[in-house]
Amino acid sequence: MEKKLVQFIAGIIVALVGAAIIFHGSLLGESNLGIAMIISFTGIVLIATSRYKMDKIYFFLPLISLEKI
């Protein structure tokens, strides 16, 4: 796999883990909002710095008509 794709997927996973920690609330203790926000931000930064082109992912194409573009 390309380094860009691996970093992109890792960023999605890290961001979703941070979102799950925020959603659950008391997963890591009483007040874990700060830790969860840092984890989510780290995932977003990984996604942003991966520079992976989204045109290689075709899972959303049935929703978009290419003839209208």
N, C-alpha and C positions, 0 to 999 in steps of 0.2 A: 504494500500500500504506500501511497505517497505520504510524505511527512505532513503536508497540508491537510489531507483528509483525516489522518490520525489526530492531529491537533484539533480539527473542527469537531470531530466526534467526541473527543475528550472534553472539549468545552461545553458541548451540549449536555453531556452526562454530569459534569460538575455543576453546571447551572441548574439542572433539574434536581440534583441532590440538595443544593442550597434552597431551592423552592420547596422541596418536600420538608426540610427542616423548619422553614418558616411556617408552612401549613400545619405541621403536627404540633408545633409550639413547645412542648416539654420533652422533646426527644433527647436532648443532651443536658437537661437541667432546668432550673427555674427560668432563667432569662438567657435565651440563646439567640436573640434577634440579631445582635451585633455579629456573632460568629457566622450565622446563616447569611447575612448580607455580604460579608467578606467572601464567603464561599461562592455565592451567586455572582458577585462582581468578578471574581477570578475566572469563572466560567465564561462570562460575557467577554472578558479581555482575551481569553484563549480563542473564542470564536472570531473576534474582531481581528486579531493578529494572525490568524491562520491564512487569510487572504485566499480562501477556497472559493472557487466560482460556483455559484448556485445553479448555473446552467447545466451542470452535469447531473443534477438530481431531477428526475422526471416524475416523482410521485405526485406532483401537483398539476400535471398537464391535463388530466381529464376535467379539471375544474375551469381551465382557461382554454378558450377557443383561439387557436393560433391564426385563424383567418381574420379575426377582428383586429389583430395587432398590426 
